[in-house]
């Protein structure tokens, strides 16, 4: 029986990316994702792995530069147009998170409105920090307020922290820096009262939430042991409620090593299927799927929820 999975974690940076990379452009951290993405290739990958639909995202922080202040705005607008055209050509097979330039909150809000209201995209893509700004800092407040008002799915993809040159030891950030920055961002959101102010946020955390679930009890206990002088008045119950309300995908996190801690902070109904393809090679995706299917804590109904039903509740277009 076909699984009809919905993959909430798949990447495509639009048709302009090939030209950019050919000109020497690199993403944050100097990384490059595989080029040559085609709809036909993606559909073939999806069919091989019983994936009915992918929700695409552009997973790196784009901002203008001193040489070209408008770069990120143009690039994200082009990506979002490409998403809308792709969805129109393959209805039901693709969705997309709005790509957002990180120049300033007003620019971010304008592209969020354009992607959701004009193009009809399925949600919003943010990064675990926006060129050094984390959830709970003033930079993000108007953006989080608007996403709370809209209550649309927000995919929070990890990126390098500002000090990765010191902390990363020259290794790929996806080894441990990405999982750490996911945790860093949500911890700051918790301790600055983001989830008190914006309880309507619908955040999806890639990679099983990174290091966050394993630290859940410790994070809660430190609300009693001692907080910073400017931190919000939160306690165990608030931390538990906030972590329970987040969504966690299985990209690079389909084994018990990741799923067991995740199920300590939330229920199976908040776990979503994700592949991280093509950033993650197909052989890695296959191992993640094998691990997920053999995970003994999920019964048949729960695994069906992870595969499709949980995402379908977030993205009703795919019901």
C-alpha positions, 0 to 999 in steps of 0.5 A: 500500500502506498504511504502517500507521505508528505515531506515537509523538509525538501529544498529547492532554491529556484531557477536562478540558483544555477546562474548564481553558483556558476558566478561563484556565489556561495551560501552561508558557511560556504556550503553548496547544495546539489545543483541541477534540480528538476521537477522531473527528478524530484518527482521520481525521487518522491515516487521511489519513496512513496512521497505524495507531496513535498513542501519546498524551502530555501534553507539559508539566510539571505540578506543584502550586501554592501555591494548589492543591498537589494540582492536578497529581496530580488532573490527571494521574490524570484524563488517565490515566483518559481515556487508558485509556477511549480505548484501550478504545473504540478498541483498536489505534488508540491507546496512551498514555504515563502522565502524571506529576505532578512534585511529588516523586519519591514522587508520580511513582512512585505515578502511574507504578505506577498508569498502568502496573499498574492502567490498562495504559498503554504507557509513561511521559512525562517532561519534559526537566526537572522544574521545574528538575531534570534527569536525574542530579540527586538528585530524579530518581534513584528515578524513573530507578531504577524505570524502569530496573527496569521497562524500559518506553518513556519519552518525554522531551518537551522543556520550557522550561529554568528561565532561558527568560525570559532565553534565549528572547527572547520567541519560542516555545520550540519554535524552539530552546529545546526542542531545547537542553533535550533536549540539556542533559538528556541531557548531564547524564545522561551526565556524571553516570553515569546510563547506567552506573547505569541501562542498562535505560532505554529513552528516546525523544527527540522531534524527532530528539534536538534539538541532541544528535546534532549535538553527539555528537562534541563531547560525547564529546571533552570527556570527554577534554578535561576534565570537572567535578570531580564528573562520572563517569569516562566516555569516548568509548566510553560516550558513543557507546554511550549515544547509540546506545541512545537512540530518536529520533523524526521529529516536526519532524525528518524532513529531512536536516538532522535525520536525517543527524546522528541517523544519526551517533550511532545506526542507522536501527532507533532512529528512530521516526515521530512527528508532534507533532500537533496541536501541529504543524499538519497542513501541517507534518506533511505536509512532514515526511512528504514529507521523510522519504519522500524521504530517500535514506539510508533503503532500503525496509526501513529506512523501513518500520522507521521507519514501524512496525517499530521502534516495534512492537518497543518497544510489542509490543501493536501488533505 
